[in-house]
Amino acid sequence: MADSLRRLVNNECCRMLQEKLETWYKDYYMNSCDQNLNCCCEIIELNSRIQGQLFTILSQTAQEGGHYAGVETIKSRLLPWLGTCFSNSSLGKPIDNNVSLLQESLEKDRQLRELSAAREREIQQLDSELNSTRVQLSMVQQDLAETEMDLEDTKTKSATALLAAEDEIIHLKNQLKSLQAQEESRQHSLAMVTDYERQLRTLKDEIAVLSAEKSVLQSRLTRSRSPSPDSQRSRASSPVQKEMPLSPLANRLSSVSRKANLLARFSDAYTQGRIEAQTLLKRYIDKMETVQRIIYIATVESFHVAKMAFRHFKIRVRKTLTPGHIGIESIEDIVMDYIICHLDLYDVQSSVNDVIRAMNVNPKISFPPEVEFAIISCFIKEICCIAFAMQTLDPPLDIAFGADGEIFNDCKYRRSCDSDFTAPLVFYHVWPALMENEIIIMKGEAVTKRGAFWSSVKCVNRSRSRSLSPVPQHGSPCKSGASRSRSPSPSRDIHTSGSSQKHLSHKG
């Protein structure tokens, strides 16, 4: 291209064309028409030669630029010029065909370039995706290798930890065995200590009782050695007063020991006597509810009857001892001391009969008519004795009131094993709670059940068809052949007190 351009410059065709143009311009008006046409044709021929050389240079330049180089310039400048300069009238169909062919060639070249560019872009995109996929694959392979290494490390550590855990488990089992052995020995030692403490409390109570008895005997001995006639007359007129001069410490120890003894007896009645009574009743009654109701009602009635008997007994003793009372000690203390020392005068068999009569008319108990309540008379007798003796304490002990359908109180009762532990109401009571000054000191037992209120209402409305005949004495175990009846007459009271006083005077 550079050589063709240099030849065009050195050929001076362009200068000649310029000179011819200037000469024609100067001579235009002087020349004829033929001369002017000849000048124009010469100039056109010279211009065509220059244009041929320029088209040659244009083709070479386009070839040097590449397959698609210069297309936009040719489209924007050459083709419009060709379209405007070469008209149909001057150039004819061959030029139009050449132009259309050139335009089609350029359009195809443009489409080829676009397809080639799109293909190149796709290839570049695929290359980039392939490269990213290769990078991801390498990263995944690296992660897989690291995961395999971590897995192997984890397996090694797990095996080590498993061995250590097995060793630890064996060690802990050995420690557990040793601790269980220590706990068993500790429990054994605790049981021994508890047994020793129980024995110690028993010995202390016995010492307190013996101290009280010693004080009584010493006071008796002192009074018996006294030669004073006044003392003899006072002994003759009031023998009960002479035998109870206990010191405050002896009285306190005696009260504590008696309370502990009575609590133990009440607990034994719950754990042993109640079970024995249940065993006797279950021979004739299959329903455990009825058996437990009978025992609870027997216990409650025994306390009521014993408290009433204690009031009557205390009134009789007060009537007997008041006329001969001498000294600064109150009559109430003397009466209570007398009752404590003469608990054997309590007519317990009469109370047992009263309890059985009260049970016979109780509508809550459904009992076969061929069996009498006298079969549990030993249990009733023990409860009556315990309740009577509890009234001699200061303050006295009593059972808590209980009604079927009441709200269950954890501080007052324990639930039996067959209870509904979600039920809020008491279905029936198994054992009463023991109170001291309205404070629960020993829990009772109750059965809770849903719908207990309506069940209790039905139980109250149910009538018993039961004979109210006296209890046959020969069919009841642990009973004497003839039952003693209490008499509220003064003559019996005076006679009983007098015989007791004579007996004490004889002992003194």
C-alpha positions in Angstrom: 0.0 0.0 0.0 2.8 2.4 0.8 4.5 1.7 -2.6 1.3 2.4 -4.5 0.8 5.6 -2.6 4.4 6.7 -3.3 4.0 6.0 -7.0 0.8 8.0 -7.0 2.6 10.9 -5.4 5.6 10.6 -7.7 3.4 10.3 -10.8 2.3 13.9 -10.5 -1.1 13.0 -11.9 -2.8 15.1 -9.3 -0.6 18.2 -10.2 -1.4 17.7 -13.9 -5.0 17.4 -13.1 -4.8 20.7 -11.2 -3.0 22.4 -14.0 -5.4 21.2 -16.6 -8.3 22.4 -14.5 -6.7 25.9 -14.2 -5.9 26.1 -17.9 -9.5 25.0 -18.8 -10.9 27.6 -16.4 -8.8 30.4 -18.1 -9.6 29.3 -21.6 -13.2 28.3 -21.0 -14.8 31.3 -22.6 -12.3 31.5 -25.4 -12.6 27.8 -26.4 -15.3 26.4 -28.5 -17.7 23.8 -27.3 -15.7 20.9 -28.7 -12.5 22.2 -27.1 -14.2 22.5 -23.7 -15.6 18.9 -24.0 -12.2 17.6 -25.0 -10.7 19.3 -21.9 -13.4 17.9 -19.7 -12.8 14.4 -21.1 -9.1 14.7 -20.6 -9.7 15.8 -17.0 -12.2 12.9 -16.5 -9.7 10.4 -17.9 -6.9 11.7 -15.7 -9.3 11.6 -12.7 -10.4 8.1 -13.5 -6.8 7.0 -13.5 -6.2 8.7 -10.2 -9.4 7.1 -8.8 -8.3 3.7 -10.1 -5.1 4.1 -8.2 -7.0 5.3 -5.1 -9.4 2.3 -5.3 -6.3 0.0 -5.6 -4.8 1.7 -2.5 -8.2 1.4 -0.7 -8.4 -2.3 -1.4 -4.8 -2.9 -0.2 -5.4 -0.8 2.9 -8.5 -2.8 3.7 -6.7 -6.1 3.1 -3.9 -5.0 5.4 -6.4 -4.1 8.2 -7.9 -7.6 8.3 -10.9 -9.5 7.2 -13.4 -7.1 8.7 -11.3 -4.0 9.1 -12.6 -0.7 7.6 -16.1 -2.0 7.0 -17.8 0.7 9.0 -15.8 3.4 7.1 -16.7 2.0 3.8 -20.4 1.8 4.8 -20.5 5.3 6.2 -18.6 7.1 3.5 -17.9 5.2 0.3 -21.3 3.6 -0.2 -23.3 6.8 0.3 -20.9 8.6 -2.1 -21.3 5.9 -4.7 -25.0 6.0 -4.3 -25.2 9.8 -4.8 -22.5 10.2 -7.5 -23.4 7.4 -9.8 -27.1 7.8 -10.7 -29.1 5.5 -12.9 -29.1 7.8 -15.8 -25.3 8.2 -15.9 -24.1 4.8 -14.8 -26.8 2.3 -15.7 -27.6 -1.2 -14.4 -24.1 -2.6 -14.2 -23.1 0.0 -11.6 -26.4 -0.7 -9.6 -25.7 -4.4 -9.6 -22.2 -3.8 -8.4 -23.4 -1.6 -5.6 -26.1 -4.0 -4.5 -23.6 -6.9 -4.6 -21.2 -4.8 -2.6 -24.0 -4.0 -0.1 -25.0 -7.7 0.2 -21.3 -8.6 0.6 -20.9 -6.0 3.3 -24.2 -7.2 5.0 -23.0 -10.8 4.9 -19.6 -9.7 6.2 -21.4 -7.9 9.1 -23.5 -10.9 9.9 -20.4 -13.1 9.7 -18.6 -10.7 12.1 -21.6 -10.7 14.5 -21.8 -14.5 14.4 -18.1 -14.8 14.9 -18.2 -12.3 17.8 -21.1 -14.2 19.4 -19.2 -17.4 18.9 -16.1 -15.9 20.4 -18.1 -14.6 23.3 -19.7 -18.0 23.9 -16.3 -19.7 23.6 -14.9 -17.2 26.1 -17.9 -17.8 28.5 -17.5 -21.5 28.2 -13.8 -21.1 28.8 -14.4 -19.0 31.9 -17.1 -21.5 33.1 -14.7 -24.4 32.5 -12.0 -22.6 34.4 -14.4 -21.9 37.3 -15.6 -25.5 37.3 -12.0 -26.7 37.4 -11.3 -24.4 40.3 -14.4 -25.7 42.1 -13.4 -29.2 41.4 -10.0 -28.7 42.8 -11.5 -27.0 45.9 -14.0 -29.9 46.3 -11.1 -32.4 45.9 -9.1 -30.5 48.5 -12.1 -30.4 50.9 -12.7 -34.1 50.3 -9.1 -34.8 51.2 -9.4 -32.6 54.3 -12.6 -34.3 55.3 -11.0 -37.7 54.9 -8.1 -36.6 57.1 -10.6 -35.2 59.7 -12.6 -38.4 59.5 -9.5 -40.5 60.2 -8.5 -38.1 63.0 -12.0 -38.4 64.4 -12.0 -42.1 64.2 -8.7 -42.2 66.0 -9.9 -39.8 68.7 -13.2 -41.7 69.1 -11.4 -45.0 69.5 -9.1 -43.3 72.1 -12.1 -41.7 73.8 -14.0 -45.0 73.8 -11.2 -46.8 75.5 -10.9 -44.0 78.0 -14.7 -44.1 78.6 -14.6 -47.9 79.1 -11.8 -47.4 81.6 -13.7 -44.6 83.3 -16.9 -46.8 83.4 -15.0 -49.6 85.0 -13.5 -47.2 87.5 -16.9 -45.6 88.2 -18.4 -49.1 88.7 -15.7 -49.9 91.2 -16.3 -46.6 92.9 -20.1 -47.3 92.9 -19.5 -50.7 94.5 -17.3 -49.2 97.1 -19.8 -46.4 97.8 -22.7 -48.9 98.0 -20.7 -50.9 100.5 -19.9 -47.7 102.5 -23.6 -46.8 102.3 -24.7 -50.2 103.5 -22.3 -49.9 106.4 -23.4 -46.4 107.1 -27.1 -47.5 107.0 -26.2 -50.4 109.3 -24.4 -47.9 111.6 -27.4 -45.5 111.4 -29.8 -48.3 112.2 -27.6 -49.2 115.2 -27.5 -45.6 116.2 -31.2 -45.3 115.8 -31.7 -48.4 117.9 -29.3 -47.1 120.5 -31.2 -43.8 120.6 -34.5 -45.6 120.9 -33.1 -47.7 123.7 -31.7 -44.5 125.3 -35.0 -42.7 125.1 -36.7 -45.8 126.6 -34.1 -45.9 129.4 -34.6 -42.2 130.0 -38.4 -42.7 130.2 -37.9 -45.6 132.6 -35.5 -43.5 134.7 -38.0 -40.7 134.8 -40.8 -43.1 135.9 -38.5 -44.8 138.5 -37.5 -41.3 139.8 -41.1 -40.4 140.1 -41.9 -43.7 141.9 -38.8 -43.2 144.1 -40.0 -39.7 145.1 -43.5 -41.1 145.9 -42.0 -44.0 148.0 -39.6 -41.6 149.8 -42.5 -39.3 150.6 -44.5 -42.2 151.8 -41.6 -43.5 153.9 -41.1 -40.0 155.4 -44.8 -39.7 156.3 -45.0 -43.2 157.7 -42.0 -42.5 160.0 -43.6 -39.3 161.3 -45.1 -39.8 164.9 -47.3 -36.7 164.7 -51.0 -37.5 165.5 -52.1 -34.6 163.2 -50.2 -36.3 160.4 -51.9 -39.6 161.2 -55.3 -37.9 161.2 -54.7 -36.2 157.9 -53.6 -39.6 156.4 -56.7 -41.2 157.7 -59.0 -38.5 156.4 -57.3 -38.1 153.0 -55.2 -41.1 151.9 -55.2 -40.0 148.3 -53.5 -36.8 149.0 -50.6 -38.4 150.9 -49.5 -40.7 148.1 -49.0 -38.1 145.4 -46.5 -35.4 146.6 -44.4 -35.4 143.4 -41.8 -32.7 142.8 -42.3 -30.5 139.6 -39.3 -32.1 137.9 -40.7 -35.6 138.6 -44.1 -34.5 137.3 -42.6 -33.1 134.1 -40.5 -36.2 133.5 -43.4 -38.5 134.2 -45.6 -36.5 131.8 -43.0 -36.6 129.1 -42.4 -40.4 129.5 -46.2 -41.1 129.6 -46.7 -39.0 126.4 -43.9 -40.9 124.6 -45.3 -44.2 125.8 -48.9 -43.3 124.6 -47.6 -42.1 121.2 -45.8 -45.3 120.8 -48.9 -47.3 121.7 -51.0 -45.3 119.3 -48.4 -45.9 116.5 -48.4 -49.6 117.4 -52.2 -49.7 117.2 -52.0 -48.2 113.7 -49.2 -50.6 112.5 -50.1 -53.8 114.3 -53.5 -53.6 116.0 -55.3 -52.2 112.9 -53.7 -54.8 110.7 -54.8 -57.6 113.0 -58.4 -56.2 113.1 -58.4 -56.0 109.3 -57.3 -59.6 109.1 -60.2 -60.6 111.4 -62.8 -58.6 109.4 -61.6 -59.7 106.0 -62.6 -63.3 107.0 -66.2 -62.1 106.6 -66.0 -59.1 104.4 -64.4 -59.0 101.0 -64.6 -55.3 100.4 -61.5 -53.5 101.8 -63.3 -50.1 101.9 -65.9 -51.5 104.3 -63.2 -53.0 106.5 -61.2 -49.8 106.7 -64.4 -47.7 107.4 -65.3 -50.0 110.3 -61.9 -49.7 111.9 -61.8 -45.9 111.5 -65.3 -45.5 112.9 -64.3 -47.9 115.8 -61.3 -45.7 116.5 -63.3 -42.4 116.5 -66.1 -43.8 118.6 -63.5 -45.2 121.1 -62.0 -41.8 121.5 -65.4 -40.2 122.0 -66.5 -42.8 124.5 -63.2 -42.7 126.4 -63.3 -38.9 126.7 -66.8 -39.1 128.0 -65.8 -41.8 130.5 -62.8 -39.7 131.6 -65.1 -36.8 132.3 -67.5 -38.9 134.4 -64.6 -40.6 136.2 -63.0 -37.2 136.9 -66.2 -35.8 138.3 -66.6 -38.8 140.7 -63.0 -38.5 141.9 -63.5 -34.8 142.5 -66.7 -35.4 144.5 -64.9 -38.0 146.6 -61.7 -36.1 147.3 -63.0 -32.5 147.7 -64.5 -33.0 151.3 -61.1 -34.2 152.7 -58.8 -31.8 150.8 -56.2 -30.2 153.0 -53.1 -28.2 151.8 -52.0 -25.7 149.3 -52.1 -28.0 146.3 -55.1 -27.5 144.0 -57.9 -30.0 144.0 -57.5 -30.4 140.2 -53.9 -31.4 140.5 -54.8 -33.9 143.2 -57.6 -35.3 141.1 -55.4 -35.7 138.0 -52.6 -37.3 140.0 -55.1 -39.8 141.5 -56.5 -40.7 138.0 -52.9 -41.2 136.7 -52.1 -43.5 139.5 -55.4 -45.4 139.3 -55.9 -45.9 135.5 -56.7 -49.5 136.3 -60.0 -48.3 137.8 -61.2 -47.3 134.4 -64.1 -49.6 133.3 -62.9 -50.2 129.8 -65.3 -53.0 129.1 -68.2 -50.7 129.6 -66.6 -48.3 127.1 -66.1 -51.2 124.6 -69.8 -52.0 124.9 -70.7 -48.3 124.3 -68.5 -48.2 121.2 -70.1 -51.3 119.8 -73.6 -49.9 120.4 -72.6 -46.7 118.7 -71.2 -48.6 115.7 -74.4 -50.6 115.5 -76.4 -47.5 114.7 -73.8 -45.9 112.4 -75.4 -45.6 108.9 -72.0 -45.5 107.1 -71.1 -49.1 107.9 -72.6 -51.9 105.7 -71.8 -55.1 107.7 -73.2 -58.7 107.3 -75.8 -59.3 110.0 -74.4 -62.7 110.9 -71.1 -61.2 112.1 -70.8 -58.8 115.1 -68.4 -56.0 115.8 -67.4 -57.7 118.9 -64.8 -59.7 116.9 -62.5 -56.5 117.1 -63.2 -55.8 120.8 -59.5 -56.3 121.6 -58.7 -53.5 119.2 -61.4 -51.3 120.6 -60.3 -52.0 124.1 -56.7 -50.9 123.4 -57.9 -47.7 121.7 -60.1 -46.9 124.6 -57.3 -47.3 127.1 -55.0 -45.2 125.0 -57.6 -42.4 124.6 -58.4 -42.5 128.3 -54.8 -42.2 129.2 -54.2 -39.4 126.7 -56.7 -37.3 128.6 -54.4 -37.3 131.6 -51.7 -35.4 129.8 -51.1 -31.7 129.9 -52.3 -30.7 127.4 -54.5 -33.7 126.5 -54.2 -35.4 123.1 -57.2 -35.9 120.8 -57.9 -37.0 117.3 -58.7 -34.6 114.5 -62.2 -34.4 113.1 -62.7 -36.0 109.7 -65.6 -36.1 107.3 -66.0 -37.9 104.0 -65.8 -35.5 101.0 -63.6 -33.0 102.8 -60.7 -31.3 101.1 -57.5 -33.4 101.5 -54.9 -31.8 103.7 -51.3 -32.9 103.3 -50.4 -31.7 106.8 -53.2 -33.8 108.3 -53.3 -37.1 106.3 -51.2 -39.4 104.2 -52.7 -40.8 101.0 -53.2 -44.6 101.0 -51.5 -46.6 98.2 -54.8 -47.2 96.4 -55.7 -43.5 96.3 -56.2 -41.3 93.3 -53.3 -38.9 93.9 -54.9 -36.2 91.7 -58.2 -36.2 93.6 -58.7 -33.2 95.9 -61.4 -34.7 98.1 -61.3 -37.5 100.8 -63.3 -40.5 99.8 -63.0 -42.1 103.3 -60.6 -42.2 106.2 -58.4 -45.1 107.2 -56.8 -43.7 110.4 -57.4 -40.4 112.3 -54.8 -37.8 112.8 -53.6 -37.1 116.4 -53.6 -33.5 117.7 -52.1 -31.5 120.6 -53.6 -28.0 121.1 -55.1 -28.1 117.5 -51.6 -29.0 116.1 -51.1 -32.2 114.2 -48.4 -34.3 115.9 -49.1 -37.6 114.1 -50.6 -37.8 110.6 -53.5 -40.0 109.8 -54.3 -41.9 106.6 -57.1 -41.3 104.0 -58.2 -42.5 100.6 -58.8 -39.9 98.0 -61.0 -40.4 95.0 -62.7 -38.2 92.4 -66.4 -37.9 93.0 -65.8 -38.5 96.8 -68.5 -35.9 97.8 -71.4 -37.6 95.9 -70.1 -41.0 97.1 -70.2 -39.8 100.7 -73.7 -38.4 100.3 -74.9 -41.8 98.9 -73.2 -43.6 101.8 -74.9 -41.4 104.4 -78.4 -41.9 102.7 -77.9 -45.6 102.6 -79.7 -47.3 105.6 -78.4 -50.4 107.4 -80.6 -53.3 108.1 -78.8 -54.6 111.1 -79.9 -56.1 114.4 -79.3 -54.0 117.5 -79.3 -56.9 119.8 -76.6 -57.1 122.5 -73.2 -58.6 121.4 -72.8 -62.2 122.5 -70.0 -62.4 124.9 -68.8 -65.9 124.1 -68.1 -65.1 120.5 -65.7 -62.2 121.0 -62.0 -62.9 121.6 -60.0 -61.2 124.3 -63.2 -60.5 126.4 -64.0 -61.4 130.0 -66.9 -63.6 130.8 -69.0 -60.8 132.3 -68.9 -57.1 131.4 -68.8 -54.5 134.1 -71.3 -51.6 133.8 -70.7 -48.2 135.1 -73.1 -46.7 137.7 -73.2 -43.0 138.3 -74.6 -43.5 141.8 -72.6 -41.8 144.6 -72.6 -44.9 146.8 -70.6 -46.8 144.1 -68.2 -43.9 143.7 -67.6 -43.6 147.5 -67.2 -47.3 147.9 -64.7 -47.5 145.1 -62.7 -44.6 146.4 -62.9 -45.9 149.9 -61.6 -49.3 148.9 -58.7 -47.7 147.0 -57.9 -45.5 150.0 -57.9 -48.5 152.3 -55.6 -50.3 149.9 -53.2 -47.4 149.7 -53.2 -47.0 153.5 -52.5 -50.7 153.9 -49.6 -50.4 151.5 -48.3 -47.3 153.3 
